[in-house]
Amino acid sequence: MKILYSLRRFYHMETLFNGTFVLAGRDQETTGFAWWAGNARLINLSGKLLGAHVAHAGLIIFWAGAMNLFEVAHFVPEKPMYEQGLILLPHLATLGWGVRPGGEVLDTFSYFVSGVLHQISSAVLGFGGIYHALLGPETLEESFPFFGYVWKDRNKMTTILGIHLILLGLGAFLLVLKALYFGGVYDTWAPGGYIIGGHVWLGSICVLGGFWNILTKPFAWARRAFVWSGEAYLSYSLGALSIFGFVACCFVWFNNTAYPSEFYGPTGPEASQVQTFTFLVRDQRLGANVGSVQRPTGLGALTVLDLSRLKKDIQPWQERRSAEYMTHAPLGSLNSVGGVATEINAVNYVSPRSWLATSHFVLGFFFFVGHLWHAGRARAAAAGFEKGIDRDLEPVLYMTPLN
């Protein structure tokens, strides 16, 4: 039987900028990468690469803790969270800490504790990263075989994938345990259980998928379809992060279950609908016959309201919240009626939904570009025709080395 694909494509190959590669070196002469290439210098140094990853995790958690404490220091209990530009405290409130039914914040001490715990854990990870970067073994294969790896070892790579999936699944179950046994969570639909049920479902899938990847070997079609190299795995990870960013963008913009409006402000559709509701109540009190618009294409269909019930079922808190949401649409700081720019809002309001959705979309886009870049390089390297960028005329080669 004639083989229609090139076996050469599936052999491991790293794309270097020159051909001189020495295992233990981390400088330009021995790795082919200058200092600004970052972790590319550590492709075959699993111990040092571990240090870089641990330190990176420490930086991420440090930002979370520092920003958490910053928001606690600036928090004003009398104002809604979404009027204060907060992006972390709303998430902690959604987890049920410091709030009572209705979304009113009663206690910020739990938020302070969260920030301090993140700072402490970031310090531990920071010291761990420094240890592995400076003092620990350069490679893990000899000292700690379980944690060692070779990029082209397909079975080891899927085992590592399985371990990550199990950890993700256990993380999902932590939220389930918090909801069931450790104080509950804030459910804006009192109680719908959609978020927790989804975490049970996804957590189970992740754990089962993790054990599957640990106990099985890649199928033949998977071995042929994927490129098995460090840069290829980087591209896969960037692609996954890109998807996460786009999904988060849609969730924070439209989903008021995972991102309750009490904390993040109204969604665009909410702000538009409560505008109609607010003026409907006003017109009713001025004597308008609102029942005359109850037809298939009328106002009742537009607002998804039974207008015949407005005369007796409307509550004062609904009027107040509708007016509040109408003037806090997530469509920019110019707003009066459901996001239409008719007058300048007095508080120069920009919704956290706007910040979060925009930032996650932009970051997701750039992660996608990075995915394409590294995937193309990895595929070209595996095919054998990618030789790297010609550096003969690169300006950095003629600059004074950093001391």
N, C-alpha and C positions, 0 to 999 in steps of 0.2 A: 504494500500500500504506500502510495506516495505521500510524503509529509508536505502539507501546503503552507506551513509556517516555518519561520526560521528559528531553530533552536538557540541561535546566538542571542536572540532577543531576550531570552529568559535567564541568562546568566547574570550574576551580580556584577555591577560595575558602578563605581562612584565617579562623578564628573569632577575632575580637579583642574586647577588652572595651570599646573605644570606636572611633569611626570615624576618629580622627586618626592616620594612619600615614605617617611620613616615613622614607625608605629608610635614611638614614645615622644616624638617631638610635637611642639605646639606653636612653632614659629613659621614664618612664611617659607623659609628655605626647606623645611622638612615636611610641611603639610600641603603646601601649594596654596594656602589661603593666608591673606594678611590679617592683621588684628581686627579690622572692622568686619571681617566675615563672621565673627562671632563663633557660634557653636559648630560651624562647619569644620573648624580646626579639630574638633573632638569626635569626628565621625567614628573612628575606631578606638576611642578611649572611653569605654563604657563607664568607668568610675568617675572620670572628670565630667562626662556628660550628665551623670546623675547629680553631681554637685550643682551644675548649671540649672537643671530642672528644679531641684529642691529650692535653690535660691530664688528662682523665678516664682515658684509658689509662695515663698515668703513675701516677695514684693507685692503680689496680688492681694494677699491677706492683709498686708500692712496698709495698702490703700483702703481696703474695706473697713478696717478698724479705725484708721485716721479719719476717713470721711464720716463714718458713723459717729464718732465723738464730736466732729465739727458740727454735724446736724443737731446733735443733742444740745450743744452749747448755744446754738442759734434758734432752737425751737421755741415757738410762742404758743402756749396751749390754747389761747383764745381764738386763734386763727386756724382755718382748715390747713391740713398738710399741703394740699395742692396749691395753696396761695403762697407758700413759703419756699418753693423750689426744691423740696425734699425728694430724694430718690431712694434712699435706704430705709429711713424710718417708716415709710408706708409699707415696705415689704415686711419689716418686723411686726408692724401692726396687723398685717394680714395673717401672720403666723399666730396671732392671738395674744401677743404680749402687750401689756399696758393699756388695753382698751376694754370697753364694756359694750354691750349690744347697742348698735347705732353708730359705732365708730368713734365715740368720744374717748380721747386719751385721758386716762386717769393717773398714770404713773410712768415717768420716763427713766426710772432707775434700771429697769430691765434693759433698756436701750443702752444705757451707760455700761452695764455689765457686758453686753454683747461687744461693744467697741473695745473694752479692755481685754476681753478674752481673745479677740482677734489680734490685738497688738502683742499679747504674750505668745500666742502660737506663731505669729510671724517672726518673732525673735528666735524661737526654737528652730524654725525652718531656716532662718538666716544663718544661724550658727552651723546648722547641719550642712547647708550649702557651702559655707566657707571651709568646713572640715573636709568635705569630699573634693572640693576644688583644689585645696592646698596640701592636705595631709593624708587623705585617704588613698587607697590603691588606684593606679591609673586605669587598670582594667579589673573587672569583677570576675572574669571567667576562672581565674586561678584560685582566688581566695573565697569567692562566694559563687559557686557554679550555678546555683538556682537562679541568681539574679543576673548572670551573664547571658550574653546573646551574640549571635552573628546575624547581620542584617539579612543575609540570603537564606537563613534557616526558616523555611516556611512554617514548620511545625511549632517552633519556638515563638514565632511572631503571632500565630493564631492563639497560642497559649496565653501570651501577654494580652492579646485582645480580649480573651475570655476573662482574665482576671479583672481587667478594667470594667467589663460589662457587669460582672458580679458586684464590684464596688459601687457602680452606678445604681444597680438595683437595690442594694442595701441602703444607699443614700435616699432613694425614693421611699423605702419602707420606714426610714427615720421620720419622715413627715407624717406617714400614716400613724406611727406610734405617738407622735406629738398630738395628733388630732384625737386619738382614742383614749390615751392614758395620761397625758401630761399637759393638761390645761385646755385642750382643744385648740381650734383655729377660728379665725374670724370668717364666717360664711355670710356673704352679703345677701344670700337668698334664704337664710335662716330656716332650717339647714337643708341645703340641696345635696351636698356630698359629692358634687361632680369632680372637684379637684382631687379629693382623697381617693375616690373610686378610680380615677384615672391613674393615680400613683400606684395603687394596688395592681392594676392591670400592667402598666409599663414596668414596674419593679419586677413583677413575675416574669415578664418577657425577657428583661435584661439578665436576670439570674439564670433562667433556663438557657438562654442563648450563651451565657458565659460558660456554663458547664459543657454545653455542646461544643464550643470552640476549644475547650481544654481537652476534652476526651476524644475528639475526632481529628483527622488530618484533612487538609484542604483537598477538595475534589479536583479531578484532572482539569476540568474546565476553569476552575479558579486559579490553578497553578499557571495555566496558559494565559488567562485574561489579564492577570495583574502583573505589575512590575514589582519585583521583590528587592528593594534597595532602600537605604536610609532616606534619600530624597523623595522617593515614591511615597513612603509612609508620611513624610512631612506634607506632601501634597494632599494625601487622603485626609489628614487631620485638618488642614486648612479648608478643604471642601466641606467637611463636617461642621466646622466653626462657622463657615459662611451660611450654611443652612440654618444653624442655630440663630444666627443674627437676623435672617429674614423672617423666621418663624416668630422670634421675640418681637420684631417690629410689628407684625400683624397682630400678635396677641395684645401688646400694650396699647395699640391704637383702637382695636375693636372689642376686646374681651374685657367686660366689666365683672366677670366672675373671678378670674385669676388676678385681675387688677381692679379691685373694688373702687367705684367712683367716690366713695366716702373719703378715700385716701389719695387717689390719683386724679380726681376731678372727673367730670363727665366725658364720655366719648363724644365724637362728632355727632352721630345720630341721636344720642341722648339730648345734647344741647339743642339740636334743631327741633326735636319733638317737644321738649318742655317749653320752647318758645311758643309753639302753637298752643300748647295747653295753657300757658300763662295768659295769652291774649284771649283765648276762648273764655276763661273764667272772667276776665275783665269785661268782655263784651256781654257775657251773661248778666253780670251785675249792673251793667248799663241798660239792661232791658232787651237785649237782642234775643231773638228766638233761635237758639242754637239747634233745636230739633229739626229745623228746616233744612239743615245741611246733612242730615243722616240719610245718605243714599250710597250706592256702591262706589261712586267716585268722589264722594264728598269728604268733609273734614273728619268724620268718624273713621272712615277707612284710612285716611292719611295718618291719623294719630293712633290708630289701633285702640280706640276708646269707644265705649258704649255711651254715647252722648246723653241718652235718656237717664243714666245713673248720676250724671254730674250734679243734678239739682239736690241730691240728698247724700251722696257718698263721698264727695270731696272733703278732704281734711285740711285744716290750716297748715300742718307741717308739709303737706304736699305742695301747697302754694308757695311756701317759703323756699323749699328746696328747688322747685321749678325755677323760681326767679334767680336763685343762686346759680344753678347750673346754666341757665340761659346766658348769663353774663360771664361765664367761665368756660367757654367753648375751647377745645384744644387746637384751635386753628390760628393762633398767633395772638399778639397783644392788641391788635385792632379788632374790636368786637362789640356788638350790641345785640344783634338778633341772631342767635344760633351760629355765630362765626362769620356773618356777613360784616364786612368792615364799614360801619356807618358812623361810628364815633370812637374816640380814643378811650379805652378803659382807664379809669382813674388810678388803678393800682399797677398799671403796666404789666398785666398778667400774661405769663406764658406757662402753659400747662406742662406738668411733668411728662404727660403723654407725648407732647411735641418733642421735648428733649430726648426722651428715651427711644421713641420710634425712629426719629431722624438719626440719632447716633448709631443705633443698632443696624439700620439700613446701610448707612455709609460704611461702617466697619464690616458688615457682611459683604458688601460689594468689594472692598479691598481684599478681604480674605479670599473671595472668589478669584480675583485677579492673581493673587499669590498662588492659589491652587493651580490655575492654568499655567503659570510660569514654571513652577516646580514640577508639575506633571509632565509638561513638555520636555523639560531638561531630563527628567528621569527616563522617559520613554526613549528619547534620543540616545542617552547614555547606554541604555539596555540594548538598543539596536546597533550600537558600535560606531556611530558617526558623529557623536557630540564630543568635541575635543576641548570645550571650554572657551572662554573669552580670551582673545589675544591681548596680552598685557604688555607687549613690548613698548608701547607708547603711552602707557597709563601714567598720569601725572603723579600718582601716589608713590610710584617707584623712585621718583627723583626728589621726594621730600625728605627732610631730616627725620630720622626715626625717633619715635617717642622714647624718652628716657624714663 
